[in-house]
Amino acid sequence: MINPRNIIRYFSALLFCVVLLSDVKGQENDFQIWGQVSAKYKIGKKIRLSSSMGLRSYENTRLVKKYYADLGLKYKFNKRISTAVKYRFSDYYFQDVVSTHRFSLDAEYSFKKWGRARFSIRERVEYEWLVTDPVNIGDDSNLRSKLEMTYDIKKSKIEPYISLEHYLGLNGKRKGLTKLFRLTFGAEMPVNKWSDLAILYRIQKQIYTANPTTAYILMINYSVDIN
């Protein structure tokens, strides 16, 4: 049986270490706004199809960072264990437009503990490649570990949310090194019977890069259940 206390201690210690490392490297700060619209559709009791489109800003919201669209499929083995696969196409806007393709594979374990709090652990392996011109081809792969907690408030439709996510590089110069750390918190609430709105705030720290940035991100996500 997985002990939630051990998981929380691990991620808390990891967050503390990453904060120390990032402060030593003198990071730059940036405020960003991320927006996303998504839809999901159940195919039977165990399979769910999902799709989303999003827009992200950077440079204190003055510039567009990227647009993206993705398509995913999730399979639930039981109430606790599930797996998912997703494809994402993105256009990044820096000095020029750079298109990327990303595939990811998830494994997730969910469990309840401590009254009305619900926990889940997700491991994601992702591979992304980009083509800037016919000669210059780049790729990137990561292992993304996330611990998530939601809390069911009694007699309330608002559901608070908090998560910790850690990026580990799997290739290139940062193979085996922490690349990114995210702390996200906020709440989700129903808009009507078939849609929800989530308003979240994220602190995102880059590690072991030439120009590391600490981003403070306001996230607005609107999701629709087609079933």
N, C-alpha and C positions, 0 to 999 in steps of 0.2 A: 504494500500500500504506500502510495506517495504521500509524504508528509508536507503539507503546505508551509509549515514553519521553516523547514530546511530550504525550500525553494525561495521563499522571500528573503531569507538570510543571504543566500547566494547572490541574488540579484541586487540586494541592497549593498553588499560588499563590492560588487562589480560596479555599480553606479558611483560609489564613493571613490574608487580607484580611477575611474574614467574622468570624473570631475577634477581630481588632482592633476592628472596628466594633461587635460585640456587647459587648465589654468596656467600650468608651467609653460606651455607652448604659446601663450598670448594670443588667443583666438580673436578674430573679428566677429562683431555681432551683426545680425541681419533680421529684420522683421518681414515675415512672409504671410500671404493669405492663400490657402488651398481650398478649392471648391470641387465637389464631386456629386454627380447624379448617377444613381445605380438602380438596377432592376433585377429581381430574382423570380425564378419560376421553378416550381417543384415538378419533377418528372417521376411520379411514383412516390413511395414513402421514404426512400433512401437516397435518391439522386436529386440534386438541385443545380439548375443552370443559372448563371449570373453574368451580368454585363454592366460596365460602368464607363463613364466619360468624365474627365477631370481637367482642371486648369490650375496651374500653380504660378505664383509670382515670386520675385526675389528683388534684391537691391532695395529693401524697405518698400516693397510693393510697387516700385516705379516701373519695373520691367516684367514681361512675361517670361517665366522660366521654361515651362513646357505645357503642351497639351498631350493627352493620352486617351486611349480607348482600350478596354480589355474584355476578354471573354473567358469564363471559368466554369468548371464542372466539379461539384463536390459530392462525395459518396460517404454516407454514414453507415458504419458497420453496426453500431449500436448507439445507445444514448451518450456514451463517453468517447468513443474512438471514431475518427473520421479522417479522410484524406481528400486532397483537392489538387487539381492541375489548372494552370492559368496561362493564357497568352496575353501579352500587352504590347501595343504599338505606341511609340512616343515620338513626338517632335520636340527637341530641345532647341532653345533660342539663346545662343551666346553670340559670338561674332558672326556666326552663320547658322542656318538651320541644320540640325543633325538628327537623322531618324534612327531609332533603335528598335530592336525586337527583343522581347524577353519571355522566356519560359520559366515557370516555377512549379515545384512540387511540394505540397504541404502534408504534414502528419500532425494531428491535433488530438490531445487528450483532455477531456473536460471532467471536472468533479466538483461536488458541493462540499463545503465545510464551513464551520463557524456561522451557524444560523442561516441568515438570508444571503450571505455572500457566496458567489459562484466563481470558481477559478478555472482557467484553462491554460495549457502549455502547448505552444505551436513551434514546430521546427520546419523551416522552409529552406530548400535548396533552390537557388535561382541562377540562371545563366542569361546574360544579356550581351548582345553584340550590336555594333554600330558600323555604318559605312559612311565615311566622310567624302570619299572619292573612290574611283575604281582601284586605286593602288593602296590606300591607307585604310586598313580594317582593324578595328579594335574589339576586344571582348572583355567581359568582366563576370565573375561568378562569386557568390557569397552564400554563407550559411547564416540565416536569420533566426535567432531564438527569441521567443516572446512569451512573457508571463502576463496574463490578463485577469483582471478581477472586475466583476459587475456586482452591483448590490440591488436587491429587490426591496424597495421601500414599501412598507405596508400601507395599503390604501392610497398609493400614488402611482401615476402612470410614468413618472420620470425615473429613469434608471441611470444612476451614476456609473462611471466607467474610469478605470485607470489601467495603464499597461506600461511595461518596461520591455524594450527591444534592443537586442545587441547584434551587430553585424560583424561577422568574421570573414576575412578575405580568404578565398580558396585558390586564387591564382595570381600571377603577376608579382610585382615587387612587394605587395602587402599580403602575400599568402601567409596565413597563420597569425595575422595581426588584427586587432580590433580596428575597424574602419569607421564605425558610426554607433552612436548610442542615442536612444530615444526614450523620453518620458512623456507620456500622453495622458491627459485626464480631461473629463468633461461629462456630458450627460446626453442620453437619447430619450426622445419623447415622441409619442404618436401624434401625427397630424390628423389622421382619420383612420378608418378601419383597414386601409390598404397601403398606408405610407407612414414613414417615420422621418424625423429630423434629428440629427446629431450635431451638437456644437462642442468642439473640442479645442484644447490648447496643448501645443506640443513644444517641448524643448529638445532640440536636436544638436548633438555635438559631433563634429568630425574629429578623427584621431589619425595620427601618422600620415599627414598629407602636407604638401608644401605650404598651402595657405588655408589653414583650418578655419572653419566658421562655426559659431554657435548661432543657430537659427531659432527664433521665437515665432511660432506658427499658429495662426488662428485657422481652424479647420471647420468648414460647414459642409455636411454631408446629407443629402436627401435621397432616401431609398424608397422604392415602390415594390410591393409584392403583387405580382400579376395574378396569382391564383385566387 
